[in-house]
Every structure is written in C-alpha cells, then in structure tokens.
Amino acid sequence: MICAISGEVPDEPVVSKRSGLLFERRLIERYIEDHGKCPVTKEELSMDDIVLVKTNKVVRPRPLQAASIPGLLGIFQNEWDALMLSNFALEQQLHTARQELSHALYQHDAACS
C-alpha cells in the first residue's frame, strides 16, 4: 500500500471512490482543498469521494536507503551530524551560562565590599 502522491506507506490511508487510488489522508485533503480534483487522474474529487481505510498498526517498512550499506552509512552520518550540532549548541549555552554566573558573582562581591 503506497500513497499515490508521496510514494510512501501512508499513516492514515484513504481511497478514492472514483479512481480507487490510495492516498495519505492529510496530503489528499490538502490537495482537494487547493485544487478540487484528483492529483493523478485530474478528475473532479471532493472529500465525500474519499473513504478511510481501516488497517492494523504495523511496523512501517524501513526506507529504501536503509536497505544498503551506503544508505545506512548516510543515515548514520546524518544522525552523527545532528548529534554534533546539538552538542555544540549545548556547549555554547553552557559557556554563556558560566559567563553570566561569573559576572553576577563578580557584581555581588563588588556590592558586598
């Protein structure tokens, strides 16, 4: 079951009564609001023509890039980069907090003298 718009497995699958195509609910709702027609067949489509598909919650398949070693390396590199950016931001916040605390202590000592 693949969404005709995104090409991914939908979280909330819906089917068009007219074309029988499967879509992600939020994507087709937005498309219908903007254009009023099916993105694939270009025929008129309304929210009344959309039917919710009831499915069991299952584990989503891994993205295609996770099926190969270069793809996995890319995923790990992206995660590492995100972790390092987060670590850098935290270090900057810590440095700023230390400077503010040092300045406040200096002012307190000066006021007490």
C-alpha positions as CSV (number, residue, x, y, z in Angstrom):
1,M,0.0,0.0,0.0
2,I,1.8,3.1,-1.3
3,C,0.4,6.7,-1.4
4,A,-0.1,7.9,-5.0
5,I,1.2,11.3,-4.0
6,S,4.2,10.7,-1.7
7,G,5.2,7.2,-2.8
8,E,5.4,6.2,0.8
9,V,3.4,3.9,3.1
10,P,0.6,6.2,4.5
11,D,-0.1,6.6,8.2
12,E,-3.8,7.2,7.6
13,P,-4.6,5.6,4.3
14,V,-7.7,6.7,2.4
15,V,-9.1,5.5,-1.0
16,S,-10.8,7.5,-3.7
17,K,-14.2,6.1,-4.6
18,R,-13.8,7.3,-8.2
19,S,-10.3,6.1,-9.1
20,G,-9.6,3.5,-6.4
21,L,-6.2,5.2,-5.7
22,L,-4.7,5.1,-2.3
23,F,-3.5,8.3,-0.6
24,E,-2.2,9.7,2.7
25,R,-5.2,11.4,4.3
26,R,-3.6,14.7,5.1
27,L,-2.0,15.0,1.7
28,I,-5.1,14.3,-0.3
29,E,-7.2,16.6,1.9
30,R,-4.8,19.5,1.3
31,Y,-4.7,18.8,-2.5
32,I,-8.5,18.7,-2.7
33,E,-8.8,22.0,-0.8
34,D,-6.3,23.6,-3.2
35,H,-7.3,22.1,-6.5
36,G,-10.6,20.2,-6.1
37,K,-9.5,17.3,-8.3
38,C,-7.5,14.0,-8.1
39,P,-3.8,14.6,-8.5
40,V,-3.3,11.6,-10.7
41,T,-6.4,11.3,-12.9
42,K,-7.2,15.1,-12.8
43,E,-11.0,14.4,-12.5
44,E,-13.2,16.3,-10.0
45,L,-12.8,15.0,-6.5
46,S,-14.3,16.0,-3.1
47,M,-13.9,14.9,0.4
48,D,-17.1,12.9,0.1
49,D,-15.4,10.7,-2.5
50,I,-12.7,9.7,0.0
51,V,-13.1,6.6,2.2
52,L,-10.9,5.9,5.2
53,V,-9.1,2.5,5.1
54,K,-9.0,0.8,8.4
55,T,-5.7,-1.1,8.9
56,N,-3.9,-2.6,11.8
57,K,-1.0,-0.6,13.1
58,V,2.1,-2.4,11.8
59,V,5.7,-1.7,11.8
60,R,6.5,0.6,8.9
61,P,9.0,-0.8,6.4
62,R,12.5,0.6,6.5
63,P,13.2,3.3,4.0
64,L,14.8,2.1,0.8
65,Q,18.1,3.8,1.7
66,A,18.3,1.6,4.8
67,A,18.5,-1.5,2.7
68,S,22.1,-0.9,1.6
69,I,25.4,-0.3,3.3
70,P,26.0,3.1,1.7
71,G,22.4,4.1,2.6
72,L,23.0,3.0,6.2
73,L,26.3,5.0,6.3
74,G,24.4,8.0,5.1
75,I,21.8,7.6,7.8
76,F,24.4,7.2,10.4
77,Q,26.3,10.3,9.1
78,N,23.2,12.4,9.3
79,E,22.4,11.2,12.8
80,W,26.0,11.9,13.9
81,D,25.9,15.4,12.3
82,A,22.6,16.2,14.1
83,L,24.1,14.9,17.4
84,M,27.2,17.1,17.0
85,L,25.2,20.2,16.2
86,S,23.1,19.6,19.3
87,N,26.2,19.1,21.4
88,F,27.7,22.3,20.0
89,A,24.6,24.3,20.9
90,L,24.6,22.9,24.4
91,E,28.3,23.7,24.9
92,Q,27.6,27.3,23.7
93,Q,24.6,27.6,26.2
94,L,26.8,26.3,29.0
95,H,29.6,28.8,28.2
96,T,27.1,31.6,28.1
97,A,25.6,30.5,31.5
98,R,29.0,30.3,33.0
99,Q,29.9,33.8,31.8
100,E,26.6,35.2,33.2
101,L,27.1,33.5,36.5
102,S,30.7,34.7,36.8
103,H,29.6,38.2,36.0
104,A,26.8,38.1,38.6
105,L,29.1,36.7,41.3
106,Y,31.7,39.5,40.5
107,Q,28.9,42.1,40.8
108,H,27.7,40.6,44.1
109,D,31.2,40.5,45.5
110,A,31.8,44.1,44.5
111,A,28.5,45.2,46.1
112,C,29.3,43.4,49.4
113,S,32.8,45.1,49.6
